[in-house]
């Protein structure tokens, strides 16, 4: 196949520039050549979305619901194909990638149902004979900017509600992983979406993200990515009073108490810290362990880590695939060296690995004897690197868990109902897991955090309506 093009106003649009999509498990494997949109194409996409917005907002809702359901069904029917593509371009293991594609399909099907479940209110006025109607309307044109670590699920949980609630979309995926975005766009384009309602512009965030977040045509921007870029998007939107929704970093704590089931605690910590190569905003990189179970936990965890298979994402039996690219690998290795320099002890892993093909393979790393003030416990590493912080008791564990600029996800491993209930109420995070990994959430419930992790209304589930619609109050006198 030739160059994968951008999708603007119902047509595939030729671009002057293109770039290869490289497989991080095998850098000699080019997934495909993908177009990079320039400013003119971005402006064309914005104009097309703006022109299509009135008709789409007022169009028949059954057709909208049917279209989203059709998209969801097509994704589910092709989940193995899409999972292979995802694993090949991003580095997730094949089972994880198929799971992500499956989630994307169900997201579209969920929001197909939400199209016909939209509700308002009718209230009596304090003035006799007057009726008050409270309804929701689409915000208009939504700019969607997504990261590389979940290249089909995150676009799905933004695009599906945007379309469901009657908005038009200009979608800019991460430049590093355009393959899944293009495949999703192809599915959407064949589902009967009117011209201009959905547009894909691939390319550099520094160019396209700036245009989208500053464009007067864009009524709202939903962004997932780094804190620094998220703040820039927020500033651009605030300058013109546009709605903005941000999902950014995490430094998620996993507390392990003395009364925890050791096997449960180790398994969920392995999954939280290292699966998906630790490249999840919900990953646990701070393992906060009380002193009574500390030594047994570290011994069991390091033994389990030694059995993990790091290899090609598409190979059967691989537990952990490669880091997404050379730049991210260098960042992970930098933090590992910094952890050692600051006095933490590297108890396991941390080495770059060689495999049959040239790729970005990193042995999962575990630090012990770390303190809450160390850089590895303050900054988001976004790789398979975790550190253990020893604490005296539950009270200290809770204090350390909340001592972070972030607040996305947190977890506790305990058999104590008292401590579990207290942690749920007092953890300063948007999502709390009890005896479960901090990473992994359902598609039909709200997703989001506090503090430096999130800004704006929640994503996913019925709470998505808060961002993708605006409220109108109408008064009627007969």
N, C-alpha and C positions, 0 to 999 in steps of 0.2 A: 504494500500500500504506500501511497505517496505521503506527502505532508498532511498531518491532521490539522484542519483549519479551524478558525474561530467561527462561531455561529451568531450571526447578527441579522435581526429583522427577518427571520425565517429562512435564511440562506447561509450556506457555508462560504465564508469570505476569505479570499486570498490575502496573504500577508507578505511583506517584503522580507521579514526576518523569521528565522526558525532556529530551533535548538534540539539536540538529541536528548532523549530520556534514557538515562543509564541505570542498569540493574545493579544495585549495591551488593548483591551476592556474587556477581560476575561482571566486572567493569568492562569486559570485552563484548558484553551483550547489550545492544541498543534496542530498547523497547519500541522506539519509534521516533520519528521526527515530528515536532509539534510547533505550530506557528506561534509567533509572539506578536501580539497586537501593538500597534503604535497609537499615538494620541488620536489620530483621525478616526481609527476604528473604534476606539473607546467612546469618542464623542458620537459616532454613528449609532452605537449600541444604546447609549443614553437617550438619544433622540427617538430611537425606535420604541424604547420602553415607555417613554413619556407619551408618545402618540397613541400607543396601544392601551394605556392605562384606563381611560374612561370606559371603553367598550368591554374590557375584561372585567372591570369592577362591577358592571351592571349586567353582565351576561348571565345565561341560565346556569343555576348552581348544579343541576343534575349533570350537565355536560362537564362541568369542572370536576365534580366528584368522580365521574366515570373515567376521566382522563388520568387523574391521580391514581386511581385503583389500577388502571391499565399499566401505568408506569411501575407501580409496586409489583404487579404480577410478572412483568417482563424481567425486572431485576431478580426476583426469586427464581424464575425459570432459568436464568443465566448465572446464578450465584457461583457455581464452580468456575465458569469462565472468568467472571469478574474477580473472583478470589485469586485466581492464578495471576491475572493482570496486576492486582493490588500487591500480591507477594513479590512479584517480579520487579515492580517499580519502587516500592517503599521498603520492603524487607521484612514485613511481618511473615510469620510462618503461614503456610497454606491453610491450616485449620482456623487460625485467628482471622485470616483474610476472608475466608468464606463466611465466617461468623459475622464479620463486619458488613459484607455485602448483603447477607440475610437481614441484618438489622436495618440497612438502608431500604430494603424492600418493604419491610413492615412499617417503617416510618411513613412512606408514601401511602400505604393502605390505611394507616391510622388517620392521617389527615384527610384522606378521601371521605372518611366518615364524619370528620369534623366540619366539612363543608356544609352538610345538611343539619348539623347540630348547633349551628350558631343561634344564639338566643339573645333576646333583649328583655326589657321590662316595661310594663305599663303601670303607672302610678297615678293616684288621684292628686290633683293640685290642692294647695291650701286655699285656692280661689274656687268657689263653687262653679261647677259646670265646665271646668277646664281639665283636660286630660294631658298627662305627661308621658311621652314615649322616650325610652333610652335605648339607643341602638348602637351597633358597631359598624364602622366602615373601614375599608382598606386605607392604609396610609398613602399608597400611591406607587412610587418606584422605590424598590429596595436594592441597595448595593450589598452584595454578599462576598465577603473576602474570607477564604478558608486556609487552614494550615496544611502541612504535608503529612502529619502523623496519622490522620484518619481521612484518607483522600476520597472516600465515598460516603461514610456515615455522617461526618460533619456537614458536607454539602447537602446531604439528604435532609438532615434535621433543620436546616435553614430554608432550603428551597421549597420543600413540601408545604410547610405552613405559610410561607410567603404567597405561594400560588393558591393555596386553599382559601385563604382569606381575601383573595381578589387583588393581590398586588402583582405588578410586573417586576421582573428580576434582571439585573445585570450581575453576572457571576464571574468572579475572578479567583480561580484556584491558585494554590501555591505553585510557583514556577518549577519547583523540584519534582512535582508529581502530577503532570497534566493528563496522564493516561486515563485514570478512573474518571476524572472530570469530563474528558471528551466522550468516554463511553456512556456516562450518565446523560450527557447532552444529546447524544445520538438517540438514546431511548426516549428522552423527552420529546425530541423533534419528530419522532414517528408516532407519538401518542395523540396527535391532533391539536397541539398547542398553537394558537393563532400567532401570526407573524408579529414580532416585537414583544410578545409577552415574556419570553425567556431568551436571554442572550448570554453567550459565553465569550469572554475575552481572556485569553491566556497570555502570560508574560510577566514581566518584572513588577514586583509589588511597589518598588520605589517610583515607578512611572504610573502604573494603572491604579494602584491604591490611592495615590495622591489625587488623581483625576476624579475617581469615584467619590472619595470622601469630601471633596470640595465642590462637586458639581451641583449647581442649583436645581437640576432635574431630579436629583436623588433626595427623596423625602426621609429615608432612614437607611442606616448602615449597620449590618450585623457582621462583626469581626471576631475571629478566633486566631490568636497568635501570641506574639511576645508582648511583654508589658510595655516596652519602649515604643513599639509600633502602635499598640493599642492606645497609648496616651496621645500619640500623634493623630490617629484617626478621631479620637474624642475631641481634640482641639479643633480639628478641621470642621467637624460637625457642629460643635458648640458655636463656632464663629458665625454660622448661618442658621443656627437654631434648628438643626435637623435631629431627629431621633437617632440614638446610638445604643448599641448593645455590644458589650465586650466580654469575651471569655479569654483569660490570659494565663498567668502562671500558677504554679502550685508548689508548695513544699510540705507535702502531706504527711502527717504523723500516723504511725501505726503503733499503738500502745499494746504491750504484752504484760499482763499482770501475773503474779505468782500463781494464782488459781487457774490460769488458762490451761486448756487441753494443749499439750505441747505439740502434738502432731498437727492439730488444726492451726495453731499459731505459726508453725514453720511453713506449712503449705500456703497459707494465705499471704505470708510475708514474701515467699518466693514469687508468687503470682503478682503481688502488688509491686514489688521492687524491680523485677527482672523481665517478666513477660512483655511482649511487644518491644523488647530491647530497652525497657524502661522509658520509652519515648511516648509517655502518656501524661497529660496534665494532672491526672488523678493518681499517678504512681506514688507509692510510698518510698521516699528516700531517707526518712528518719524513723528508725525502729527504736522506740522508747520502751525500755525493758526494766522491770523492777528487779531488785538485787537477788531476791530469792530464787528466781528462775533464770537469771541472766546467763550463767555459765552453761547450763543445760541447753538453753535456747541457742546460744552461739555455736556450741558443739554440733547440735542437730542441724542447724541451718547451714553451716559450712560443709557438713557431710552431704547434705542434699544438693548443695551448689555444685559439688564435684561431679555429681551424676548428670548434670545438665549438659545437653548436647548443643553446641553452638556450630551452626553450619548453614548451608544454602537454604534459603527460606522455602524452596520448593521441594526439598528432600524429605522423604518420609522419615519420621522420628526426630526431626529437628525441634528442639525446645525453644531456642532463641536464634533469630536470624541476625543479619548484620546491622550495624548502625547505618543510618540513611545515606550518609555521604562522608567524604574526607573531612570536610569542615567540622561536622558534628563529632566525628571520631576524635579529631584533634582537641576539641573542647572537652570531651570526656576525659581524655588522657591528661589534659591540663589540670582538671579538678582532682584527678587521682594523685598527681604529683603534689598539688597544693595541700591535699589532706595529709600526706606523709610529712610534708614540710612543717605543717602546723602542729604535728605531734600525735595524730591519730595513727593507730596501728592497722596496716593492711593485713587482714586475717585471711583473705582468700581472693584470688583472681586479680583482675586489673591489667592483664597483658593483652597486647594485640596478637591476634592469632592468624596463622596461615592455614588456608584450606586448599582444596583441589583447584579452585578458581580464585583469581585475584578479587578480593572484596574487602569490605570494611568491618572485619570481625573483631569483636572485643569480648574478652572473658569477663563475665559479671564480677564486680568488685564489691567486697564487704569490708568496711572499716569497723574496728572496735576501739574502745578507750577514747571515744570522741566526746566533745563537750558541745553544749548548745550554741556557744558563741563562734565556733569554727565556721569558716566560709562554706565548707561542704554541708553544713547544717543550716545555713542561712540562704544561700542562693540556689535557684533551680538548675540542676545539672542536665536533666533531660537525657539521661542515658542509664545503662545498667549499673548504677553505682548507688550503694546504700550504706548508711552508717548506723551503728548501734550506740544509743545513749543510755548509760546505766543510771537509774534513779532509785530513790529509797522506797517510795510507796506510791499509791494511787494519786494522792494530792500533788506530789511533785511531778508525776507523769502528766497529769492534766495541765499543770502550769507550763511545763516544757512544750507540750503539744500545741498550746495556744500562743506560745511565744514565737510568732512568725508574722511577717508582713502579708502572708497569704491566708486563704481560708476556703479552699475548694472542697476537699474531701478529707475525712479522718476516719480512723478505725480503732477498735479496741478488741482484744482477744481476752475473754474472761468467762468464767462460769458463774459469776456473781450477778444476780439480777439487780442488786443495789447499785453496783458500780456501773453496770451497763446503762441503767436508767439515768443515773447522774451524768454519765458521759454524754449521752444523747442530748440532754438538756443544756449542758455547759460547754460542750465543744464548740469553738468559734469557727465552724465550718458550715458550708451550705448543704453538705451531704455527709451523713454519718453511717458507718458500717459496724455492725456488731458481729464478730466471728465470721466476717466475710472480707475478701480483698477490697481495698479502697478503690481499685479500678474495676469498672464493670457496672453499668447502670441500665435499667430498662428503657425502652423507647417511648413508653406512654406516660412517664412521670417527669416532673421538672428537673432540669439539670442547671447547676450554677453554684456560685460560692459567694464569699464575703471578702471584704478588705481588698487587697491588691489582685485577687483572682478574677473578680467579675464586677461588671458595672451595667446597670440597666435591668430590665425584666428578665425572668428566667427563660431558658430555652426548653423545648420539648413539651410533650403532653398538652393538656388544655391550657396551661399557663402561657403557652406561646402566643395566645390571642392578645395578651397585654402589649406585646411589642409590635405585632403585625397589623393591628387595627387601632383606630382612634374612636373615641366615644362621642356620640352626638345626642344632645337632649333636645327634643321637639315638644312644643306646647300646642295643643289643639283646642280651639273653642268652636263648638258647633254653630 
